[in-house]
Amino acid sequence: MNLATFSPPARGLILAGAFALVVVLLESAAAILAPLLLAVFIAIISTPALAWMRRKGVPKWIGLALIAFILLDIGSLIALLATGALEGFRDSFPTYQERFLLLSEEFGQWLEAIGMSNSTEAVSDLLDPNQVSRAVSLILSNASGIFATGFLVLLATIFILLEAPGFPAKLRAAFHLTAEGEARIARLLEAINRYMRIKSLTSLGTAACVWLLLTWLGIDFAVLWALIAFFFNFIPVVGNILMMIPAVLLALVQVGLGTAAAVAVGYLVINTAIGNVIEPRIMGKGMGVSTLVVFISLLFWGWLFGTVGMFLAVPLTAATVIALEASPHTRPLAILLGPEIAPTKITTKDEPAPPT
C-alpha cells in the first residue's frame, strides 16, 4: 500500500492510527522493553571501549570480560552506597520526625494566618513523614528485585556487545540500507554515545559538588543526596529541581531555615554552573531536539517506560526524530520535533529579494 495514493487527511489518520497502535504495544511490553532499552544504551556507551581494546589486539572475550567486570563493580558500588545510606536514613528517621511534624504544623498555621483556611490539615496530609518512611522501607524490601533486574541488564548488555560487530551487515541485508541510511544510523549512534558520555561525566561532577556542599554544611547522609543528584541529573528539565528537595527539607529539619536556604542556593549554583554553562559548552548542539519537545518527551517516555523512560527521554526522542527523517511522509514531524530554525524573511512581489 502506497501512502502517496491517499489524500493528506487520510495519510494523517493512517499515521496517527499506526502511532497509537505502536504506543499500545510498547506500553503492554514495557516491563520487558525498559531493561532492554537500558541495556542497549549502556552497550552503546561501552562499544567504543570494546572497539579500542580490539584495535590494541585484545581478544573479544577478554574485552567483554573486562567491560562486564567494570560494569559489575560500578553497579555493586552504587548498590552498596545506596542501600547503606537508605538503611541509615531509615534508622535515623524517627529523630527527625517530631521536628518535621512541628515545622509542618507551624507552616500550616502561618498559611491560615494569611487567609488560607484549613491549611494545617492540608499541609499535614501533604507532608506526611510516614509516607517517606514507607517509601524507604519499600525500596529496601524490593532491593533483591532491583539487583536481579540490574544483573539482567548486565547480561543483556554483554550479549548486545557480543553481537554488535555483526549488526551493520544484518541491517544492510534485512532492510537494504542505502549509504544515506547507514550514515543516518551512524550519526544517531555517535550522538547518543556523545550525549550519554558527557551526561555521565556532568552527573558525576554534580554529585561530587553536592557531596562537598552538604558535607561542608554538616547535613546528614550527604552520600545519599549525592547519589540522588547523580541519577536525577539525567532527567531533563525537572531533574535539577527534584534532586534538591530532600536535601533542603532535611537541612530545614536538622538545622534550620538559614542552612536550608544555603543548601538551596548551593544546588542552584551547582546546577547553573554545570547544567547551563559547562555542559552546553562541551556538548555543543546536543541531540538536535527542541526544549519544548524535551519536556513533552519526558512526560511521554516516563509514562510509557517509567523511571527508565525518564532517564532516556532525550536519546529516545533523538532516535525517533532521526527515524522520522527517513521517510518523506514523516519528515515534517521530524522538523517539528527538531531544534529551532532561524526565521527567514518572506519577500513580496513588489519588494526585491536581498542580494546574495
N, C-alpha and C positions, 0 to 999 in steps of 0.2 A: 504494500500500500504506500503510495507516494503522497506525502502531506501537501505537496505543491498543488495537487488537484482540488483541494478543499479551499473554501473561502477563508479569509483571515479570522473571522469569528469562530468558524468551525475548527480551524487549526488551534486557536486558543483554548477551546473547550477540550479538544483531544489532549493537548499538552497538560492542561490542568487536571484532567482525569487520570492521566498517566502519573503525574506527580503525586496525586492523592493516593493512588494505589501503591506507589513505591514507599510513601511515608507510612502507610498502614502496615506493609510488610516489614519495614525496618523496625517499627515500634514493637511488633509481635516477636521479633528476633533480637530485641535489644539486649537481653541477658547474655546472649552468645556474642553478638557483634561488638558490644562495648569493650570487653577484654581483648578481643581480636584486633580492634582498631588501635587500642593502646599498644599492643604488641607490634603492629605494623609501624607505628610512628617511632617506637624505640628501635626497631630494626633499621629504619631509615637513618636515624642518628648514628647507629653503630656501623652501618655499611662502610663509610669512609675509613674507619679504623681497621676493619677487616681487609679492605682493599689495600691499605697501606702495608699491612703485615704480609699480604700476599706478594706485593711488589718487592718486599725485602726478602722473599724466599721462605717465609714461614708457611708450613703446610696448613691446609684449610682446617683440619680438625684441631690442630693446636691453636690456631687463631680463634676458632669458635669456642674452645675450652677457656681461653684467656678472657674473652668477652663475657662468657657466661659466669666465670668466676668473679669478674669485676662487678657485673650487674647484681649478682647474688650478694656480694659484700656490701654494695651500696644499699640494696633493699633491706638487708639484715640490720645494717647500722641505723637506717631510718626507723625501722620497726622497733628496735630496742630503745632508741631515744624516745619515740612517740609513746610506747606502752609504759616505759618507766616514768615519763613526765605525767602521763594521764593518771597512773596509779597514785603518784604523789599528790596530784591535784585533787583526786577523789578523796584521799585520806585527810587532806588539809581543808577540804571544802567546809566542814561544819564550823571551823573557826571564822570563816568569812560570812557565813550565812546570816548570823544575827545582825552584823553590821550592815549587810546588804538589805535586809528587811527594814531596818531602821531608816536607811537612806531612801529607799523607795517610798516609805510612808511619808517622810518629810517632803519628798518631791511631789507626791500626790496632794498633800496639804497645801503646798505652795501653789499648785495649779488651781486648786479650789479657791484659794485666796484671790487669785486674779480673775475669777469668774467662770472657771470650767468646773461645772458641778459633776459629782460622782467620780472625780479623778482618782481619789485614793483607792477605790476598789478596782478601777480600770488599770492603774499602774501596778497594783499588787498582782492582778491576773497576768498582765503582760510581762512583768519582770519577776516571774516566779522562780526562785532558786532551785526548787525541786526539779524543774524541767532540765536545768543544767546537770544536776546530779544524775538524773535518769539517762540523759543523753550520753554522758561519760561512761556510765555503767553499761549501757547498751553497746557502745563501741568496744569496750574491753571484753564483754561477753562474746562478741562476734569476731574477736581478734583471730581465732583459728580459721574462720571462713575467709577473712581478709588475707591471711597468709597463704591459704590454699589458692585463692584467686591470683595472688601475686606469683606463686610458683607456676600456675598455669600460663600466665602471661610470659614468664621467663621461658618456659618450654616452647610456646608458640613463637617467641622471638627467635630462638635458636633454629627452629625448623624453617622460619621465613628466611633467615640469613643463609641457611644451607641451600635453599632453592633459589636465592636471589640471583646468582650469576646466569641462570637459565631463563629468567623471566623475560628479558628482551626478545629472545628468539621465539619463545612461546607466544608473546603478544603479536609479533610480526606474522607468525603462522596462523594464529587464531583470528585476528581482526584485519589482516592485510594492511598493516600500518604503512602509511607513506612517510617520507622523510620529515614532512611537516608534523605529522602525528608523533613520531619519535622525539622530535625536538620539543614538542609541547610537553610530553611526559617527562623528559629530562629537565625541562625548565621547572616543572612542578616539584619534582624530587629535590632539585637544588634549592628552590625557595623554601620548601618545608624543612630541609636539613639546616639551612642557614637560620631560619626562624627559631626552630627548636633549640639549636645550639646556643644562639645568642640569648634566648629567653631563659634557658637553664643557667647560663652564667650570670645574667642580671638578677634572676631569682635567688641565686646563691649569694650574690652581693647584697641584695635586700635583706636576706635572712641574717647575714653576718652583721650588718649595720643595726638591725633591730635587736639582736642579741647584745651588742655592745651598749646600745642606748638603755635597754631595760636593766642590764647588769649595773651600769653606772648609776641609774636612778634607784637601784635596790628593789626592783619589782620581782616577786617570786615567779618561778617557773619560766625564766627567760628562754630556756631551750625550747619549751613547748610553743611559745608565741613566735619564736624564730622559725620553727618548722611550719607553723600555720602561715607565716608570711611567705615562706618559700613556695608552698603549694598554691596559695591564693594569688600569688603574683602571675601565675599562668592564666588566671581568669581575667579576661579583658574587661575594661570599663569599671566594673563594680568590685573587682578583687582587692584593689588598693584601699577601698573604703571598709570592706568586710574584715580585712586582716587586723585592723586597728581596734575594732570594737571590744573584743575580750580583754586585750591588754589594758585599754583605757578604763574599762569597768573594774578590773582587778586593782589598778592603781588607785582608783577612786575609793574602793572598799578598804584596801590595805593601808594607804597613806592619807590621801585627802584630795581635795579639788585641785590644789595647785600642782601636785605631782601628776594628776590625771591630765591636766591641761598641757603640762610639759611633755608627757608621753604622746598626746595627740599632735602637738606641734612637731615633735621629733619624727613621727610617722609621716606627716605631711612633707617635711623637708626631705626625708629619705626617698619617698615615692616620687616627689617632684624632680629631685636631682637624678635619680636612676631612670624613672619611667618617662620623664618628659625632656630630659637633656641628654643623658648618656646613651640610653637605648636607641632613640631615633637617630643619633649621630652614627652609631655603628651598624644599625640595621638598614639605614637608607630609606628606600620607598616601602619597606616592609613587604607585605604579602599582596599588595595590589587590591585591597578591599576598603571600601569607604567606612568612615567611623560609624555612621548610622547602621550600615549593614552588619558591622561587627556587633553592635548592641542587639540587633534583631537576631543575628545568628546565635548569640549567647543564649537567648531565651529559647530559640528553636532547638538547638542541639542539646541544651540542658534538659529540655522537656523530653527529647527523644532518647538520649543515652545517659541521662543523669549526670553525675559528677564528672565522668569521663568526657561526656559531650561538652561540658563547660570548659574543661581544660583544653580540649582540642577544637574549640569553636572556630578559631581563626584559620588553622590549616585545613580543616574540613571545608570551610566556606571557600577558601582559595582553590581547593581541588574541585569544588562544584563549579566555580567560575570558569576555570580552565576547561572543564568538561563541556560547559555550555558554549564556550567559544568554538568548539569543534564543528558545530552544525550551524548553517546559516539560519535555520528556523529558530534556534535558541540563542543566537548571538546577541540580539537586542537585550535579552535578560542578563547576559554576561556584562554588557556595557552598563546596565543599570546597577548591577551589584559591584562593579569595579570602582576604582578610585575616581576622584573628582576630575572633570575635564575642564580645561580653561575655556571660558566663553569666547565665542567668535562673533565678530560684528557682522550683521546681515546688511548688505548693501541693497539699495533700491534701484529702480531703473534710472532715475534722474541723478542718483549720486554715484560718482565714479568710484570704481574699486581702488583701494590703496595700491600704490606701486609695489611691485615685487622686486 
